[in-house]
Amino acid sequence: VEGSRYRVNPWVHISRLKPRAVFPRRPRKELDLEDDLDFDAALLPEDSWEPDNSNGVYEVEKILDLRWVKRTRMSKRTREYQIKWKGYRDPEWIPVSQLSCGALLYEFDQGAKAKARFRAMQAGDDHPRL
């Protein structure tokens, strides 16, 4: 670092690296399309844009609640969200690792942070000022 007596080594030993999260559902095959292959959208059926839930993928309608659960051997806490699925009546608790609805998670987390801040402000109002 310039201006100090510290030096930074830009190399890292491989033993210091941590594995990234594995995405088992990510497609691994690459499609090789021929150059002369012409795709005509007019030939698609009318309902081709509708999601196909036959492969076990469901759409999240709303995130209702959040809870922290100890599920690991090391007593590490993990987040679970209460999810309301589109087309289903009863919500269920799903670990965050099994969800792929990033925008809904972000909106819910922002709302939860705002509620926590508001509760903290209200708790501070209970104390008399000196």
ROVO-652052 format. One record per residue: x, y, z of N, C-alpha, C in turn. Coordinates in steps of 0.02 Angstrom, whole numbers, padded with zeros to 5 digits, always signed. Layout:
BEGIN
XYZXYZXYZ...
//
This chain:
BEGIN
+00043-00058+00000+00000+00000+00000+00045+00061+00000+00034+00104-00048+00076+00164-00054+00067+00210+00005+00121+00239+00026+00118+00286+00081+00120+00254+00150+00127+00189+00153+00132+00155+00218+00187+00103+00214+00201+00072+00269+00254+00021+00270+00227-00049+00256+00163-00053+00240+00133-00118+00226+00141-00136+00152+00153-00201+00139+00157-00225+00071+00100-00275+00060+00072-00275+00001+00018-00321-00016+00043-00369-00068+00035-00433-00055+00054-00484-00102-00009-00503-00143-00008-00493-00208-00069-00505-00248-00082-00579-00261-00042-00624-00234-00052-00695-00246-00083-00726-00185-00127-00775-00197-00162-00809-00142-00151-00884-00151-00135-00918-00096-00127-00991-00100-00195-01024-00106-00198-01078-00143-00262-01111-00157-00295-01137-00093-00257-01151-00041-00286-01176+00022-00326-01122+00057-00317-01059+00039-00354-01003+00069-00421-00990+00035-00434-01022-00021-00495-01010-00059-00552-01052-00030-00612-01025-00031-00671-01061-00008-00715-01077-00068-00748-01136-00068-00790-01152-00125-00853-01109-00127-00873-01092-00187-00935-01054-00196-00995-01100-00191-01053-01072-00181-01114-01112-00178-01124-01149-00243-01145-01210-00238-01156-01252-00297-01230-01245-00317-01242-01236-00381-01309-01230-00406-01326-01293-00444-01358-01342-00411-01370-01406-00445-01419-01402-00502-01464-01353-00502-01514-01349-00555-01491-01309-00615-01432-01281-00612-01407-01242-00668-01392-01288-00727-01417-01272-00786-01405-01315-00844-01330-01316-00861-01306-01375-00877-01235-01382-00892-01222-01393-00966-01274-01410-01003-01265-01423-01075-01269-01357-01113-01228-01352-01164-01232-01295-01209-01260-01319-01275-01306-01281-01301-01337-01299-01365-01294-01272-01422-01279-01315-01468-01243-01295-01528-01294-01286-01585-01306-01223-01602-01354-01208-01655-01317-01198-01720-01344-01226-01771-01314-01218-01837-01330-01148-01863-01286-01122-01904-01296-01054-01931-01357-01050-01977-01372-01104-02012-01428-01102-02058-01495-01118-02025-01494-01129-01959-01556-01144-01923-01594-01078-01913-01655-01076-01938-01696-01016-01933-01752-01029-01883-01759-00985-01835-01810-00992-01783-01869-00946-01799-01928-00975-01804-01987-00936-01821-02035-00938-01761-02045-00880-01728-02088-00877-01669-02161-00889-01686-02180-00879-01748-02249-00889-01768-02269-00963-01765-02220-01007-01767-02235-01078-01764-02245-01105-01694-02232-01063-01643-02241-01085-01574-02315-01088-01556-02335-01134-01512-02404-01135-01490-02421-01074-01448-02485-01058-01443-02508-00998-01407-02487-00998-01334-02487-01056-01301-02473-01058-01229-02399-01070-01214-02355-01059-01262-02285-01074-01251-02253-01026-01200-02282-00968-01188-02254-00921-01140-02273-00938-01069-02323-00980-01059-02345-00998-00992-02294-01045-00959-02280-01036-00895-02231-01079-00862-02257-01151-00856-02211-01198-00862-02228-01268-00858-02209-01293-00789-02258-01309-00746-02245-01331-00678-02239-01406-00673-02235-01442-00728-02231-01514-00725-02162-01537-00703-02112-01494-00706-02044-01514-00686-02028-01496-00614-02078-01478-00574-02066-01464-00503-02047-01392-00487-02054-01346-00535-02039-01276-00522-02104-01239-00512-02110-01205-00455-02171-01169-00438-02157-01095-00431-02209-01054-00439-02200-00982-00437-02221-00955-00369-02178-00912-00341-02192-00882-00276-02239-00824-00286-02294-00824-00248-02342-00769-00251-02322-00714-00203-02303-00734-00141-02288-00684-00090-02245-00716-00035-02201-00676-00006-02162-00698+00052-02197-00669+00114-02216-00713+00160-02256-00692+00217-02215-00678+00280-02164-00719+00294-02129-00712+00357-02058-00740+00352-02018-00727+00403-01949-00750+00406-01937-00779+00475-01899-00834+00478-01879-00862+00543-01808-00888+00536-01774-00891+00593-01705-00917+00596-01708-00985+00630-01675-01035+00599-01678-01104+00624-01607-01130+00629-01593-01167+00684-01528-01201+00690-01535-01270+00660-01501-01281+00605-01509-01345+00569-01443-01381+00557-01388-01350+00574-01324-01381+00557-01292-01411+00619-01242-01453+00608-01206-01484+00664-01170-01432+00706-01150-01378+00676-01112-01326+00711-01160-01274+00741-01224-01289+00743-01276-01243+00769-01277-01177+00733-01262-01179+00668-01265-01119+00628-01338-01104+00611-01356-01042+00619-01426-01023+00605-01435-01012+00530-01491-01036+00505-01508-01026+00434-01576-00992+00431-01586-00955+00376-01650-00920+00366-01699-00965+00330-01761-00961+00351-01816-00994+00316-01871-00941+00305-01900-00942+00247-01953-00895+00230-02019-00933+00224-02072-00901+00248-02139-00930+00239-02164-00906+00172-02176-00954+00127-02191-00938+00057-02263-00956+00042-02297-00911+00007-02364-00925-00020-02354-00937-00094-02368-00999-00116-02360-01018-00186-02421-00997-00227-02410-00979-00289-02465-00962-00334-02505-01024-00350-02570-01021-00340-02613-01078-00355-02622-01127-00297-02590-01113-00240-02596-01156-00181-02621-01116-00122-02657-01149-00077-02688-01114-00021-02641-01105+00039-02609-01159+00060-02570-01158+00121-02497-01138+00109-02471-01091+00149-02401-01072+00143-02356-01125+00176-02292-01125+00159-02245-01171+00191-02178-01137+00202-02139-01164+00249-02073-01137+00265-02021-01169+00220-01983-01127+00185-01932-01150+00137-01865-01117+00155-01810-01156+00157-01744-01126+00168-01725-01079+00111-01688-01027+00128-01669-00977+00078-01628-01009+00022-01592-01063+00036-01551-01095-00016-01593-01127-00071-01657-01140-00058-01700-01172-00108-01742-01122-00147-01734-01058-00133-01775-01007-00166-01736-00973-00222-01771-00955-00275-01739-00919-00330-01781-00859-00350-01810-00826-00301-01851-00766-00314-01816-00706-00284-01761-00686-00314-01718-00634-00286-01753-00567-00275-01795-00546-00321-01828-00481-00315-01876-00481-00256-01915-00535-00248-01961-00539-00192-01924-00542-00125-01869-00579-00123-01829-00583-00062-01801-00514-00044-01776-00478-00093-01749-00411-00081-01802-00365-00054-01861-00364-00085-01916-00322-00062-01936-00339+00009-01942-00405+00024-01961-00426+00091-01909-00405+00142-01845-00416+00126-01791-00399+00173-01788-00324+00186-01800-00283+00135-01800-00210+00144-01857-00190+00191-01916-00221+00182-01972-00206+00226-01958-00229+00297-01926-00286+00306-01910-00311+00372-01860-00265+00407-01811-00239+00369-01762-00192+00398-01797-00128+00420-01843-00104+00380-01879-00042+00397-01921-00052+00460-01953-00110+00466-01993-00124+00526-01949-00129+00588-01890-00160+00581-01844-00166+00637-01820-00097+00659-01804-00053+00610-01783+00015+00627-01838+00053+00663-01900+00045+00639-01957+00080+00670-01967+00055+00742-01962-00011+00753-01969-00037+00821-01914-00011+00866-01853-00006+00840-01797+00020+00880-01809+00093+00898-01836+00132+00851-01852+00202+00865-01906+00207+00917-01957+00164+00913-02011+00165+00962-01985+00146+01031-01940+00097+01034-01912+00076+01098-01872+00133+01129-01839+00173+01088-01801+00230+01113-01845+00285+01140-01907+00290+01116-01953+00342+01140-01979+00327+01210-01973+00266+01233-02000+00247+01299-01957+00276+01355-01895+00293+01340-01849+00317+01392-01855+00393+01398-01859+00418+01460-01863+00491+01468-01796+00524+01450-01800+00582+01422-01739+00619+01404-01718+00661+01464-01653+00664+01475-01626+00703+01532-01597+00768+01509
//
